[in-house]
Amino acid sequence: MDWDDFAKWSKDIADWGAQYHKTLRDRPVRAQSKPGAIAAQLPAHPPAEPEDMAAILKDFEEIVMPGMTHWQHPRFFAYFPANATPPSMLAEQLVNTVAAQCMLWQTSPAATEVEGVMVDWLRQAMGLPEPYTGVIQDSASSATLSAVLTMRERATGYSGNREGLAGKGPLRIYCSDQVHSSIDRACWVAGIGQDNLVKLPGTGPRYGLDAGALDRAIRADIAAGYTPAGVIAITGGTGVGASDDLGPILEVARAHDLYTHLDAAWAGSAMICPEIRAEYWQGVAGYDSIVFNPHKWLGAQFDCSVQFLRDATAQLNTLKIEPEYLKTTGAAVTNYSEWTIPLGRRFRALKLWFLIRAYGLEGLQARIRNHVTWAQALCEAIRGLDGFEIVTEPILSLFSFRCPGDDYTQQRLVDAINDDGRIYLTQGAFEGRKIIRVQVGQFETTRDDVMMVRAVVQDIWEQIK
Ligand SMILES: *Cc1c(COP(=O)(O)O)cnc(C)c1O
């Protein structure tokens, strides 16, 4: 394919994209295909001869598209959102086209410098004080792993990377039982071990970690010969939005000289609204590491996870490695690959730059406020359905409910709703029972889209009960 062909196909694909988005409401939200159905339509062996782009795109439309779940659909209320706004998509087209590796300042100075400024714009937008700097990672899972490795190295006097962990008494990390599985996995991979991730029950109206219980657990561990290494707090847990009372937890962690990480992967985007910060983020300003995903609620498409660091030194001491071929000469510069586990890195800051400029902070805040308000209105509407129960009240734009009947009936209702296709919901578990989750966060959703959930739930319930 030459570059003139590239330009033609690229324009065709842009037209296709606009049409796709304009007609998205008419498609079922969750893919309706059966397992194996897509693979069965692909040849078992790679082609030996080149194929025509027209044929490839035709197959894309006919084979691939029916097997896609539409995350940009305005009635996507499952999991968490994965918003890809038009300006962010345009930025990604440019990034794809230039296709630079942005691991060092000199391998693309603009990528490094725009990243530094975007992290700082977001720092200000989220009300974090000046010492915070940060880095853009691919995912919250990677940022959390970086933080857990930093906890490990800090607690072992930065000897783990060099000597391994043998002979270093079990390290302990503390969190509530509402944390995301990425925290468990970070502890596996970092050599801490699942058994040394101490999960305390989430309590109170937001299912948060209890600071007194945390302090007692740390003291008991020290007495038993363990080495506490860090505390992981959450704002907006995946299941039901559990949010820790940040100030008191930080105080306990600091009293024991522990490194602190805050997982706000989903809910962090809402902290661009000052009134939401006042409600959820009191005491945030001392956490050593804070992660949030603009690729969820803010409108920057995957991948884009911002990790703020109060002082980057500990993470750099943990992850920085400088073989001869990566050394650069001249003035001191930031080389972001030293802050993270992968070496190669995409120019992720460009889509933040496009996004924030195209909507302005006020445009982004307005959407988040609407989502929160509409989720509350929908929650009240579902509470009014005969025999239905709200299990967890809205935390930001996330709540959960149950229909009459046992766990099996909840799953039957969820499956029937998703087979119907007008909306998409997913199930979760809370206090040993199956729940049906609703989150509102799709960028283009309207109040009518949100309120339609009640009608669809009632309609499908009448059919299956
Ligand atoms: C989505 C989510 C994660 C994982 O995010 P990735 O970027 O997919 O790794 C972690 N924690 C919470 C609370 C989340 O909502």
The ligand as a Tripos MOL2 file, in Angstrom:
@<TRIPOS>MOLECULE
LIG
   15    15     1     0     0
SMALL
NO_CHARGES

@<TRIPOS>ATOM
      1 C1        -10.7390   -0.3350   36.2280 C.3       1 LIG1
      2 C2        -10.1200   -0.3770   37.5620 C.ar      1 LIG1
      3 C3         -8.8190   -0.8620   37.7280 C.ar      1 LIG1
      4 C4         -8.0170   -1.4500   36.6050 C.3       1 LIG1
      5 O1         -7.7690   -0.5270   35.6210 O.3       1 LIG1
      6 P1         -6.8620   -0.8900   34.3500 P.3       1 LIG1
      7 O2         -6.4940    0.4490   33.8180 O.co2     1 LIG1
      8 O3         -7.7390   -1.6500   33.4310 O.co2     1 LIG1
      9 O4         -5.7120   -1.6800   34.8160 O.co2     1 LIG1
     10 C5         -8.2690   -0.8050   38.9800 C.ar      1 LIG1
     11 N1         -8.9600   -0.3170   40.0220 N.ar      1 LIG1
     12 C6        -10.2130    0.1430   39.8980 C.ar      1 LIG1
     13 C7        -10.9320    0.6920   41.0950 C.3       1 LIG1
     14 C8        -10.8300    0.1320   38.6630 C.ar      1 LIG1
     15 O5        -12.0800    0.6070   38.5250 O.3       1 LIG1
@<TRIPOS>BOND
     1     1     2 1
     2     2     3 ar
     3     2    14 ar
     4     3     4 1
     5     3    10 ar
     6     4     5 1
     7     5     6 1
     8     6     7 2
     9     6     8 1
    10     6     9 1
    11    10    11 ar
    12    11    12 ar
    13    12    13 1
    14    12    14 ar
    15    14    15 1
@<TRIPOS>SUBSTRUCTURE
     1 LIG1         1 GROUP 0 **** ****
